[in-house]
């Protein structure tokens, strides 16, 4: 579906031809007209052509595909560009979903798609899809049928991103049995989605009458009875019609009772199947084994010379066969009918015969390059060595693309003994199990693999095994053991092992960061970065960047951390296949940085788009960050119930997987919620559930998610509110000494804010101001907002008090920068600084003369002042005394007709000395 008119018309023509030739839609080859135009739901879609997302949702057999085909025909008749993709069993991850979507929009058929995969095996990305969508010239429709096959928590976040990427005039339509509802609320509020549900898909009585109008001897009352018994279910109505076409009307079926049941559809399907020719029955059994069929596959499975002719025969019989692509090369039976055929076949053929049929399908798929489909059918055939051989050839590719669910599905079906001697499959299985939190499976495989290797086995093989185990240790939050195992593995691996060695460096850096050895951690991460880049291992690359950002944040370099995370996430979105774990771990820390800077909408966007996958697969620290930021955003907008719900989810996840640290974070946050909400009795009860000792100020390991809350701060805040001020102040001062000794500046800032609040409550205003000033100096320039404002009215009162008396305070380092930060905080709280202290710019006509009045030295000095340097810094830079600096500043102030350094900064900008 690229740019040329010929390509555009071909796409439109292929849709029209596919519908026109399909007997289910009244095509020319159909023996009878079977098509009923779905007027009401179709009219609704016509009225919402400009809405970005349409979801047609209903159970199997409700005519979702029919409605989407009719709508596609309507849009094609208008000259709109049409793309059609149908998900299958292999499309259970983001990679395959994006690939199918890109290929559909490009107009590739299955053969072209396979050629492109072989020539360019790199997975498509969201940015690839964005560029592909931009090639649509004018209005367009992208249809994804059978979406439930691809739907996962991770894909839910990707869906929101795809909707955001859609060009104006391009609409995405999903046909699905499940509703991806977690992210839809916001889209519905913004009128960006239309949902057609099963009530709208049911046939109305008038449509049922039209459906059966070929039967002249069928009375309106009998049609009404059939409609009532099926409740308007289109698949059941079709089965009735096929029975009636044989001349045996079975009117008693119409009195089988109202409601849709599996017994009803099985009975009706049996009535249809048993009256087919024997050779057609046998062919249907053969063709129901694969999920989709082509003429070549039909010939391979049935032995007929003309597979296309057999496909047309099945279509003419109305046996629930439909195209899955616009070109008419691939077909599939309706899910209900295929399930019936498989169940019937299992009753009539032996297990050995059924396995042989799967083997036959696997052979064809493997020969034609469909390895993933071949693996599944080899497994179904019980041919595990063949399946393992096929899997060995693709497992590294699947792991690099983070198709962890598919890896887990394959290895679950293979005997463990068979996998143990296959290093790359066993390692990939351990990694997939670990990050999907199937810890029992992971640990059993780790133990079995270790026994197979033996204590005296190959050192390199044992190091690779340890590398795989690192993923499980990280996922289980066993950080101390993680670091120790990584150090041991790193002695038996080196740079030649690429990303495997780099992962050991990541793991060691994670432990060092928790131990507050930030400089050494960054050194290891800088060594790991080029190795991840060289091998294109985005998963390890993302964790390397995330850990690096933690070291920066811990030292209060929030702005630098946010910049790095933003760049890494953009790169991941460019190179990875959507909302993979690599993207989600970066997104959680970036959302936390945005939240701290009070960039709430940006934080919420990341949480909405990447949160679902993060909740399933990231490590405990980033998982804790996600829950805490979500709860705080809800609390800040006054929705305490939503905040409580988030923290209940966090507790559930913690208890479910044995994540004690996550449980502690959630418990501490619930204390915080109650304390700030004023329910001190509840806060005290919750504090008793919280393991304060585990989160002490001198804990050996401290992590990003807990350093500014669970450790010390939760307890101290409640003590201050309860009036136990001496206890709070003593604990905070002790914690401050430890934080300073470990260079945890972010934590130091938060502790200083709490100490200022304690001094304020004790009536020690000067001590409170001093502590707050120290906190503001750490946070320069304008890096921290929520760390102060989240403490509510007491913190705001402190800020107001400091601002009122700021000019009376003794000379402080970087005075102008601190004042600017203070005004920024008040503005973020909705209280701009006093107008009398705002900088006063000289009139424009006087600026030239003012600049000429300054000497070169004074201009240079003014530039340094605008950069925020203190008098002491200026004296050191200019090699003069501080008294000389003050004398020069007085001269500058007099010449520029200003009163303070803040006004000097404004004038310097007006004069063009600084930006």
Secondary structure, 3 states (H helix, E strand, C coil): CCCCHHHHHHHHHHHHHHHHCCHHHCCCCCCCCCCCCCHHHHHHHHCCCCCCEEEEECCCCCCHHHHHHHHHHHHHHCCCEEEEEECCCCCCCHHHHHHHHHHHHHCCCHHHHHHHHHHCCCCCCHHHHHHHHHCCCCCEEEEEECHHHCCCHHHHHHHHHHHHHCCCCEEEEEEECCCCHHHHHHHHHCCCEEEECHHHHCCCHHHHHHHCCCCCCCCHHHHHHHHHHHCCCHHHHHHHHHHHHCCCCCHHHHHCCCCCCHHHHHHHHHHHHCCCCHHHHHHHHHHCCCCCECHHHHHHHHCCCCHHHHHHHHHHCCCCEEECCCCCCCEEECHHHHHHHHHHHHHHCCHHHHHHHHHHHHHHHHHCCCHHHHHHHHHHCCCHHHHHHHHHHHHHHHHHCCCHHHHHHHHHCCCHHHHCCCHHHHHHHHHHHHHCCCHHHHHHHHHHHHHHHCCCCCHHHHHHHHHHHHHHHHHCCCHHHHHHHHHHHHCCCCHHHCHHHHHHHHHHHHHHHHCCCHHHHHHHHHHHHHHHHHHCCHHHHHHHHHHHHHHHHHCCCHHHHHHHHHHHHHHHHHHCCCCCHHHHHHHHHHHHHHHHCCCHHHHHHHHHHHHHHHHHHCCHHHHHHHHHHHHHHHHHCCCHHHHHHHHHHHHHHHHHHCCHHHHHHHHHHHHHHHHHHCCHHHHHHHHHHCCCHHHCCCCCCCCCCCCCCCCCHHHHHHHHHHCCHHHHHHHHHHHHHHHHHCCCHHHHHHHHHHHHHHHHHHCCHHHHHHHHHHHHHHCCCCCCCHHHHCCCHHHHHHHHHHHHCHHHCCCCCCHHHHHHHHHHHHHHCCCCCCHHHCCCCCCHHHHHHHHHHCCHHHHHHHHHHHCCCCHHHHHHHHCCCHHHHHHHHHHHHHHHCCCCHHHHHHHHHHCCCCC
